[in-house]
Amino acid sequence: MIADWSVESAHTAEDDSTVDADGQPPPPPGLGKFLLKTGKKPGTPFEVVLTEVEKAVNNTNKGWEQAEARHRVGRQQVGS
């Protein structure tokens, strides 16, 4: 049985001890993991691993990251 793929992360906004060297939170459990089911047979688990190029192309947070960067620059200019 596959149970741990759906476990919620222990990361909270107040807890920065679960960030990596880049300051990013760890990926959620089960990221990229799938179960291929055909008919009534048991499923076959597999994992998709993206290359760095694919990660950049499929980064759906890119717009938010750019907006956050602009906001930080704006706050720094106001504060100086």
Gaussian input, Z-matrix of N, CA and C with variables (Angstrom, degrees):
# hf/3-21g

backbone

0 1
 N
 C     1     B1
 C     2     B2     1     A1
 N     3     B3     2     A2     1     D1
 C     4     B4     3     A3     2     D2
 C     5     B5     4     A4     3     D3
 N     6     B6     5     A5     4     D4
 C     7     B7     6     A6     5     D5
 C     8     B8     7     A7     6     D6
 N     9     B9     8     A8     7     D7
 C    10    B10     9     A9     8     D8
 C    11    B11    10    A10     9     D9
 N    12    B12    11    A11    10    D10
 C    13    B13    12    A12    11    D11
 C    14    B14    13    A13    12    D12
 N    15    B15    14    A14    13    D13
 C    16    B16    15    A15    14    D14
 C    17    B17    16    A16    15    D15
 N    18    B18    17    A17    16    D16
 C    19    B19    18    A18    17    D17
 C    20    B20    19    A19    18    D18
 N    21    B21    20    A20    19    D19
 C    22    B22    21    A21    20    D20
 C    23    B23    22    A22    21    D21
 N    24    B24    23    A23    22    D22
 C    25    B25    24    A24    23    D23
 C    26    B26    25    A25    24    D24
 N    27    B27    26    A26    25    D25
 C    28    B28    27    A27    26    D26
 C    29    B29    28    A28    27    D27
 N    30    B30    29    A29    28    D28
 C    31    B31    30    A30    29    D29
 C    32    B32    31    A31    30    D30
 N    33    B33    32    A32    31    D31
 C    34    B34    33    A33    32    D32
 C    35    B35    34    A34    33    D33
 N    36    B36    35    A35    34    D34
 C    37    B37    36    A36    35    D35
 C    38    B38    37    A37    36    D36
 N    39    B39    38    A38    37    D37
 C    40    B40    39    A39    38    D38
 C    41    B41    40    A40    39    D39
 N    42    B42    41    A41    40    D40
 C    43    B43    42    A42    41    D41
 C    44    B44    43    A43    42    D42
 N    45    B45    44    A44    43    D43
 C    46    B46    45    A45    44    D44
 C    47    B47    46    A46    45    D45
 N    48    B48    47    A47    46    D46
 C    49    B49    48    A48    47    D47
 C    50    B50    49    A49    48    D48
 N    51    B51    50    A50    49    D49
 C    52    B52    51    A51    50    D50
 C    53    B53    52    A52    51    D51
 N    54    B54    53    A53    52    D52
 C    55    B55    54    A54    53    D53
 C    56    B56    55    A55    54    D54
 N    57    B57    56    A56    55    D55
 C    58    B58    57    A57    56    D56
 C    59    B59    58    A58    57    D57
 N    60    B60    59    A59    58    D58
 C    61    B61    60    A60    59    D59
 C    62    B62    61    A61    60    D60
 N    63    B63    62    A62    61    D61
 C    64    B64    63    A63    62    D62
 C    65    B65    64    A64    63    D63
 N    66    B66    65    A65    64    D64
 C    67    B67    66    A66    65    D65
 C    68    B68    67    A67    66    D66
 N    69    B69    68    A68    67    D67
 C    70    B70    69    A69    68    D68
 C    71    B71    70    A70    69    D69
 N    72    B72    71    A71    70    D70
 C    73    B73    72    A72    71    D71
 C    74    B74    73    A73    72    D72
 N    75    B75    74    A74    73    D73
 C    76    B76    75    A75    74    D74
 C    77    B77    76    A76    75    D75
 N    78    B78    77    A77    76    D76
 C    79    B79    78    A78    77    D77
 C    80    B80    79    A79    78    D78
 N    81    B81    80    A80    79    D79
 C    82    B82    81    A81    80    D80
 C    83    B83    82    A82    81    D81
 N    84    B84    83    A83    82    D82
 C    85    B85    84    A84    83    D83
 C    86    B86    85    A85    84    D84
 N    87    B87    86    A86    85    D85
 C    88    B88    87    A87    86    D86
 C    89    B89    88    A88    87    D87
 N    90    B90    89    A89    88    D88
 C    91    B91    90    A90    89    D89
 C    92    B92    91    A91    90    D90
 N    93    B93    92    A92    91    D91
 C    94    B94    93    A93    92    D92
 C    95    B95    94    A94    93    D93
 N    96    B96    95    A95    94    D94
 C    97    B97    96    A96    95    D95
 C    98    B98    97    A97    96    D96
 N    99    B99    98    A98    97    D97
 C   100   B100    99    A99    98    D98
 C   101   B101   100   A100    99    D99
 N   102   B102   101   A101   100   D100
 C   103   B103   102   A102   101   D101
 C   104   B104   103   A103   102   D102
 N   105   B105   104   A104   103   D103
 C   106   B106   105   A105   104   D104
 C   107   B107   106   A106   105   D105
 N   108   B108   107   A107   106   D106
 C   109   B109   108   A108   107   D107
 C   110   B110   109   A109   108   D108
 N   111   B111   110   A110   109   D109
 C   112   B112   111   A111   110   D110
 C   113   B113   112   A112   111   D111
 N   114   B114   113   A113   112   D112
 C   115   B115   114   A114   113   D113
 C   116   B116   115   A115   114   D114
 N   117   B117   116   A116   115   D115
 C   118   B118   117   A117   116   D116
 C   119   B119   118   A118   117   D117
 N   120   B120   119   A119   118   D118
 C   121   B121   120   A120   119   D119
 C   122   B122   121   A121   120   D120
 N   123   B123   122   A122   121   D121
 C   124   B124   123   A123   122   D122
 C   125   B125   124   A124   123   D123
 N   126   B126   125   A125   124   D124
 C   127   B127   126   A126   125   D125
 C   128   B128   127   A127   126   D126
 N   129   B129   128   A128   127   D127
 C   130   B130   129   A129   128   D128
 C   131   B131   130   A130   129   D129
 N   132   B132   131   A131   130   D130
 C   133   B133   132   A132   131   D131
 C   134   B134   133   A133   132   D132
 N   135   B135   134   A134   133   D133
 C   136   B136   135   A135   134   D134
 C   137   B137   136   A136   135   D135
 N   138   B138   137   A137   136   D136
 C   139   B139   138   A138   137   D137
 C   140   B140   139   A139   138   D138
 N   141   B141   140   A140   139   D139
 C   142   B142   141   A141   140   D140
 C   143   B143   142   A142   141   D141
 N   144   B144   143   A143   142   D142
 C   145   B145   144   A144   143   D143
 C   146   B146   145   A145   144   D144
 N   147   B147   146   A146   145   D145
 C   148   B148   147   A147   146   D146
 C   149   B149   148   A148   147   D147
 N   150   B150   149   A149   148   D148
 C   151   B151   150   A150   149   D149
 C   152   B152   151   A151   150   D150
 N   153   B153   152   A152   151   D151
 C   154   B154   153   A153   152   D152
 C   155   B155   154   A154   153   D153
 N   156   B156   155   A155   154   D154
 C   157   B157   156   A156   155   D155
 C   158   B158   157   A157   156   D156
 N   159   B159   158   A158   157   D157
 C   160   B160   159   A159   158   D158
 C   161   B161   160   A160   159   D159
 N   162   B162   161   A161   160   D160
 C   163   B163   162   A162   161   D161
 C   164   B164   163   A163   162   D162
 N   165   B165   164   A164   163   D163
 C   166   B166   165   A165   164   D164
 C   167   B167   166   A166   165   D165
 N   168   B168   167   A167   166   D166
 C   169   B169   168   A168   167   D167
 C   170   B170   169   A169   168   D168
 N   171   B171   170   A170   169   D169
 C   172   B172   171   A171   170   D170
 C   173   B173   172   A172   171   D171
 N   174   B174   173   A173   172   D172
 C   175   B175   174   A174   173   D173
 C   176   B176   175   A175   174   D174
 N   177   B177   176   A176   175   D175
 C   178   B178   177   A177   176   D176
 C   179   B179   178   A178   177   D177
 N   180   B180   179   A179   178   D178
 C   181   B181   180   A180   179   D179
 C   182   B182   181   A181   180   D180
 N   183   B183   182   A182   181   D181
 C   184   B184   183   A183   182   D182
 C   185   B185   184   A184   183   D183
 N   186   B186   185   A185   184   D184
 C   187   B187   186   A186   185   D185
 C   188   B188   187   A187   186   D186
 N   189   B189   188   A188   187   D187
 C   190   B190   189   A189   188   D188
 C   191   B191   190   A190   189   D189
 N   192   B192   191   A191   190   D190
 C   193   B193   192   A192   191   D191
 C   194   B194   193   A193   192   D192
 N   195   B195   194   A194   193   D193
 C   196   B196   195   A195   194   D194
 C   197   B197   196   A196   195   D195
 N   198   B198   197   A197   196   D196
 C   199   B199   198   A198   197   D197
 C   200   B200   199   A199   198   D198
 N   201   B201   200   A200   199   D199
 C   202   B202   201   A201   200   D200
 C   203   B203   202   A202   201   D201
 N   204   B204   203   A203   202   D202
 C   205   B205   204   A204   203   D203
 C   206   B206   205   A205   204   D204
 N   207   B207   206   A206   205   D205
 C   208   B208   207   A207   206   D206
 C   209   B209   208   A208   207   D207
 N   210   B210   209   A209   208   D208
 C   211   B211   210   A210   209   D209
 C   212   B212   211   A211   210   D210
 N   213   B213   212   A212   211   D211
 C   214   B214   213   A213   212   D212
 C   215   B215   214   A214   213   D213
 N   216   B216   215   A215   214   D214
 C   217   B217   216   A216   215   D215
 C   218   B218   217   A217   216   D216
 N   219   B219   218   A218   217   D217
 C   220   B220   219   A219   218   D218
 C   221   B221   220   A220   219   D219
 N   222   B222   221   A221   220   D220
 C   223   B223   222   A222   221   D221
 C   224   B224   223   A223   222   D222
 N   225   B225   224   A224   223   D223
 C   226   B226   225   A225   224   D224
 C   227   B227   226   A226   225   D225
 N   228   B228   227   A227   226   D226
 C   229   B229   228   A228   227   D227
 C   230   B230   229   A229   228   D228
 N   231   B231   230   A230   229   D229
 C   232   B232   231   A231   230   D230
 C   233   B233   232   A232   231   D231
 N   234   B234   233   A233   232   D232
 C   235   B235   234   A234   233   D233
 C   236   B236   235   A235   234   D234
 N   237   B237   236   A236   235   D235
 C   238   B238   237   A237   236   D236
 C   239   B239   238   A238   237   D237

   B1=1.4361
   B2=1.5263
   B3=1.3144
   B4=1.4683
   B5=1.5176
   B6=1.3181
   B7=1.4544
   B8=1.5236
   B9=1.3250
   B10=1.4631
   B11=1.5242
   B12=1.3167
   B13=1.4587
   B14=1.5226
   B15=1.3112
   B16=1.4555
   B17=1.5238
   B18=1.3160
   B19=1.4511
   B20=1.5242
   B21=1.3381
   B22=1.4577
   B23=1.5200
   B24=1.3341
   B25=1.4568
   B26=1.5239
   B27=1.3178
   B28=1.4580
   B29=1.5238
   B30=1.3235
   B31=1.4603
   B32=1.5255
   B33=1.3138
   B34=1.4663
   B35=1.5170
   B36=1.3154
   B37=1.4654
   B38=1.5270
   B39=1.3241
   B40=1.4651
   B41=1.5278
   B42=1.3167
   B43=1.4659
   B44=1.5205
   B45=1.3369
   B46=1.4614
   B47=1.5244
   B48=1.3371
   B49=1.4603
   B50=1.5243
   B51=1.3281
   B52=1.4568
   B53=1.5179
   B54=1.3241
   B55=1.4623
   B56=1.5204
   B57=1.3396
   B58=1.4615
   B59=1.5288
   B60=1.3173
   B61=1.4671
   B62=1.5256
   B63=1.3372
   B64=1.4603
   B65=1.5198
   B66=1.3343
   B67=1.4607
   B68=1.5175
   B69=1.3189
   B70=1.4599
   B71=1.5256
   B72=1.3372
   B73=1.4676
   B74=1.5226
   B75=1.3090
   B76=1.4704
   B77=1.5258
   B78=1.3187
   B79=1.4642
   B80=1.5239
   B81=1.3139
   B82=1.4629
   B83=1.5242
   B84=1.3206
   B85=1.4602
   B86=1.5248
   B87=1.2893
   B88=1.4579
   B89=1.5084
   B90=1.3204
   B91=1.4554
   B92=1.5238
   B93=1.3267
   B94=1.4527
   B95=1.5183
   B96=1.3278
   B97=1.4644
   B98=1.5262
   B99=1.3170
   B100=1.4512
   B101=1.5179
   B102=1.3191
   B103=1.4552
   B104=1.5189
   B105=1.3290
   B106=1.4537
   B107=1.5203
   B108=1.3311
   B109=1.4617
   B110=1.5144
   B111=1.3137
   B112=1.4596
   B113=1.5217
   B114=1.3038
   B115=1.4592
   B116=1.5081
   B117=1.3194
   B118=1.4708
   B119=1.5185
   B120=1.3179
   B121=1.4597
   B122=1.5311
   B123=1.3383
   B124=1.4666
   B125=1.5325
   B126=1.3071
   B127=1.4604
   B128=1.5151
   B129=1.3220
   B130=1.4574
   B131=1.5262
   B132=1.3334
   B133=1.4652
   B134=1.5222
   B135=1.3304
   B136=1.4613
   B137=1.5223
   B138=1.3188
   B139=1.4638
   B140=1.5199
   B141=1.3265
   B142=1.4574
   B143=1.5245
   B144=1.3201
   B145=1.4600
   B146=1.5232
   B147=1.3370
   B148=1.4611
   B149=1.5231
   B150=1.3240
   B151=1.4603
   B152=1.5258
   B153=1.3295
   B154=1.4655
   B155=1.5289
   B156=1.3330
   B157=1.4724
   B158=1.5218
   B159=1.3363
   B160=1.4583
   B161=1.5248
   B162=1.3227
   B163=1.4656
   B164=1.5268
   B165=1.3211
   B166=1.4659
   B167=1.5273
   B168=1.3250
   B169=1.4646
   B170=1.5213
   B171=1.3221
   B172=1.4590
   B173=1.5219
   B174=1.3218
   B175=1.4587
   B176=1.5242
   B177=1.3231
   B178=1.4638
   B179=1.5266
   B180=1.3229
   B181=1.4640
   B182=1.5243
   B183=1.3239
   B184=1.4609
   B185=1.5297
   B186=1.3216
   B187=1.4664
   B188=1.5160
   B189=1.3294
   B190=1.4642
   B191=1.5254
   B192=1.3244
   B193=1.4630
   B194=1.5262
   B195=1.3352
   B196=1.4608
   B197=1.5312
   B198=1.3205
   B199=1.4633
   B200=1.5220
   B201=1.3353
   B202=1.4571
   B203=1.5281
   B204=1.3361
   B205=1.4650
   B206=1.5317
   B207=1.3416
   B208=1.4738
   B209=1.5205
   B210=1.3168
   B211=1.4650
   B212=1.5276
   B213=1.3363
   B214=1.4722
   B215=1.5228
   B216=1.3345
   B217=1.4652
   B218=1.5221
   B219=1.3240
   B220=1.4658
   B221=1.5098
   B222=1.3231
   B223=1.4673
   B224=1.5180
   B225=1.3508
   B226=1.4570
   B227=1.5165
   B228=1.3485
   B229=1.4684
   B230=1.5258
   B231=1.3124
   B232=1.4700
   B233=1.5152
   B234=1.3187
   B235=1.4617
   B236=1.5225
   B237=1.3348
   B238=1.4633
   B239=1.4843
   A1=108.69
   A2=116.84
   A3=121.60
   A4=107.73
   A5=117.29
   A6=121.86
   A7=112.58
   A8=118.01
   A9=119.92
   A10=113.75
   A11=119.97
   A12=120.73
   A13=111.88
   A14=116.40
   A15=119.85
   A16=113.17
   A17=117.55
   A18=121.46
   A19=109.25
   A20=116.23
   A21=119.80
   A22=110.32
   A23=115.51
   A24=121.08
   A25=109.96
   A26=116.30
   A27=121.07
   A28=111.33
   A29=117.53
   A30=121.64
   A31=111.17
   A32=116.44
   A33=121.91
   A34=107.81
   A35=116.41
   A36=120.98
   A37=111.37
   A38=117.10
   A39=120.28
   A40=112.18
   A41=116.35
   A42=121.01
   A43=109.52
   A44=117.63
   A45=120.36
   A46=111.72
   A47=117.08
   A48=119.58
   A49=111.63
   A50=117.83
   A51=120.58
   A52=111.37
   A53=117.60
   A54=121.05
   A55=109.03
   A56=115.84
   A57=119.43
   A58=109.96
   A59=117.59
   A60=122.55
   A61=112.19
   A62=117.83
   A63=121.55
   A64=112.55
   A65=117.28
   A66=120.45
   A67=113.18
   A68=117.47
   A69=121.89
   A70=110.10
   A71=117.27
   A72=118.38
   A73=109.80
   A74=117.28
   A75=119.51
   A76=110.11
   A77=117.44
   A78=119.22
   A79=110.47
   A80=117.59
   A81=119.27
   A82=111.34
   A83=117.01
   A84=119.14
   A85=109.70
   A86=116.58
   A87=120.48
   A88=115.00
   A89=118.58
   A90=120.94
   A91=109.91
   A92=117.00
   A93=121.76
   A94=115.14
   A95=116.82
   A96=120.34
   A97=109.52
   A98=115.27
   A99=121.36
   A100=109.73
   A101=114.83
   A102=121.59
   A103=106.98
   A104=116.58
   A105=122.46
   A106=109.43
   A107=115.93
   A108=121.59
   A109=108.76
   A110=115.54
   A111=120.84
   A112=107.81
   A113=115.94
   A114=120.02
   A115=111.57
   A116=115.63
   A117=120.77
   A118=112.59
   A119=116.64
   A120=121.23
   A121=109.97
   A122=117.17
   A123=119.40
   A124=110.39
   A125=115.49
   A126=120.16
   A127=112.66
   A128=115.04
   A129=122.00
   A130=108.10
   A131=118.05
   A132=119.41
   A133=111.14
   A134=116.01
   A135=120.33
   A136=108.97
   A137=115.36
   A138=121.75
   A139=109.21
   A140=115.67
   A141=122.14
   A142=107.72
   A143=116.93
   A144=121.74
   A145=107.47
   A146=116.35
   A147=121.38
   A148=111.10
   A149=116.21
   A150=120.95
   A151=108.20
   A152=117.39
   A153=120.72
   A154=111.27
   A155=117.61
   A156=121.30
   A157=109.78
   A158=117.32
   A159=120.88
   A160=111.29
   A161=116.80
   A162=119.96
   A163=110.55
   A164=117.32
   A165=121.09
   A166=110.86
   A167=117.09
   A168=121.27
   A169=111.04
   A170=117.42
   A171=122.30
   A172=113.44
   A173=118.53
   A174=121.70
   A175=109.50
   A176=116.52
   A177=120.50
   A178=112.58
   A179=117.68
   A180=121.05
   A181=112.30
   A182=118.31
   A183=121.62
   A184=111.74
   A185=117.28
   A186=120.43
   A187=112.50
   A188=116.59
   A189=120.27
   A190=110.82
   A191=117.28
   A192=120.81
   A193=110.67
   A194=117.05
   A195=120.62
   A196=110.55
   A197=117.46
   A198=120.81
   A199=110.86
   A200=116.53
   A201=120.57
   A202=110.49
   A203=117.45
   A204=121.33
   A205=110.51
   A206=117.27
   A207=120.15
   A208=110.83
   A209=116.62
   A210=121.13
   A211=110.87
   A212=116.48
   A213=119.98
   A214=111.04
   A215=116.75
   A216=120.46
   A217=109.72
   A218=116.62
   A219=120.94
   A220=112.44
   A221=117.55
   A222=121.74
   A223=111.01
   A224=117.20
   A225=120.28
   A226=110.89
   A227=117.43
   A228=120.94
   A229=110.29
   A230=117.60
   A231=121.09
   A232=109.96
   A233=117.23
   A234=121.79
   A235=113.90
   A236=119.20
   A237=119.54
   A238=113.13
   D1=139.14
   D2=177.65
   D3=-99.50
   D4=107.25
   D5=-177.27
   D6=-114.62
   D7=-31.96
   D8=-172.23
   D9=-78.56
   D10=-11.04
   D11=178.87
   D12=-68.85
   D13=-25.55
   D14=-175.64
   D15=-102.04
   D16=8.38
   D17=179.87
   D18=-71.85
   D19=134.72
   D20=178.87
   D21=-71.69
   D22=149.93
   D23=178.77
   D24=-70.44
   D25=150.43
   D26=178.00
   D27=-85.48
   D28=-0.20
   D29=-176.49
   D30=-70.74
   D31=134.52
   D32=172.89
   D33=-126.73
   D34=162.71
   D35=-178.55
   D36=-62.78
   D37=-32.21
   D38=-178.26
   D39=-80.30
   D40=-17.31
   D41=-174.88
   D42=-101.50
   D43=101.28
   D44=-179.74
   D45=-94.72
   D46=10.18
   D47=-179.58
   D48=-78.17
   D49=-8.69
   D50=-178.68
   D51=-106.54
   D52=34.22
   D53=176.81
   D54=-108.18
   D55=154.24
   D56=-179.96
   D57=-86.50
   D58=-172.76
   D59=-176.73
   D60=-62.45
   D61=-26.12
   D62=178.73
   D63=-86.16
   D64=1.01
   D65=-178.95
   D66=81.94
   D67=13.66
   D68=-179.39
   D69=-97.28
   D70=144.44
   D71=175.54
   D72=-68.31
   D73=156.47
   D74=179.44
   D75=-66.31
   D76=155.68
   D77=178.20
   D78=-65.18
   D79=151.66
   D80=179.11
   D81=-65.82
   D82=151.36
   D83=178.40
   D84=-60.03
   D85=139.48
   D86=177.82
   D87=86.34
   D88=1.52
   D89=-179.87
   D90=-60.07
   D91=121.56
   D92=178.52
   D93=82.83
   D94=2.53
   D95=-179.47
   D96=-99.47
   D97=136.61
   D98=-177.25
   D99=-137.21
   D100=163.01
   D101=176.70
   D102=-125.86
   D103=114.37
   D104=-178.91
   D105=-88.24
   D106=115.66
   D107=-179.68
   D108=-112.01
   D109=132.44
   D110=173.73
   D111=-128.53
   D112=115.61
   D113=-179.29
   D114=64.49
   D115=-139.61
   D116=-177.81
   D117=-99.29
   D118=7.19
   D119=-179.61
   D120=-74.81
   D121=157.08
   D122=175.74
   D123=-60.00
   D124=148.82
   D125=-179.16
   D126=-74.46
   D127=157.28
   D128=176.19
   D129=-109.73
   D130=114.07
   D131=179.65
   D132=-74.57
   D133=142.55
   D134=173.79
   D135=-149.23
   D136=162.93
   D137=-177.51
   D138=-127.32
   D139=135.99
   D140=176.27
   D141=-100.40
   D142=126.37
   D143=177.88
   D144=-117.07
   D145=118.05
   D146=-179.09
   D147=-83.87
   D148=146.45
   D149=172.94
   D150=-76.95
   D151=169.16
   D152=179.33
   D153=-60.69
   D154=-38.12
   D155=178.52
   D156=-63.77
   D157=-44.86
   D158=179.32
   D159=-64.13
   D160=-38.07
   D161=178.49
   D162=-62.23
   D163=-41.29
   D164=-179.89
   D165=-66.59
   D166=-42.44
   D167=-179.20
   D168=-66.71
   D169=-37.49
   D170=-175.10
   D171=-96.29
   D172=15.40
   D173=-179.57
   D174=-75.70
   D175=97.72
   D176=-179.19
   D177=-77.20
   D178=-8.68
   D179=177.82
   D180=-93.27
   D181=0.84
   D182=-174.36
   D183=-56.20
   D184=-46.15
   D185=179.18
   D186=-61.11
   D187=-40.69
   D188=178.54
   D189=-66.68
   D190=-39.43
   D191=179.05
   D192=-64.40
   D193=-39.71
   D194=178.33
   D195=-67.34
   D196=-40.80
   D197=178.34
   D198=-64.21
   D199=-40.74
   D200=178.60
   D201=-63.85
   D202=-41.25
   D203=178.73
   D204=-63.17
   D205=-42.81
   D206=177.90
   D207=-63.30
   D208=-38.82
   D209=179.26
   D210=-64.04
   D211=-42.04
   D212=178.50
   D213=-63.05
   D214=-42.82
   D215=179.72
   D216=-62.79
   D217=-43.24
   D218=178.55
   D219=-61.40
   D220=-40.68
   D221=179.38
   D222=-68.06
   D223=-36.21
   D224=178.72
   D225=-67.63
   D226=-38.40
   D227=-179.58
   D228=-68.37
   D229=-37.28
   D230=178.83
   D231=-67.99
   D232=-38.15
   D233=-176.90
   D234=-76.95
   D235=-14.79
   D236=-175.95
   D237=-92.50

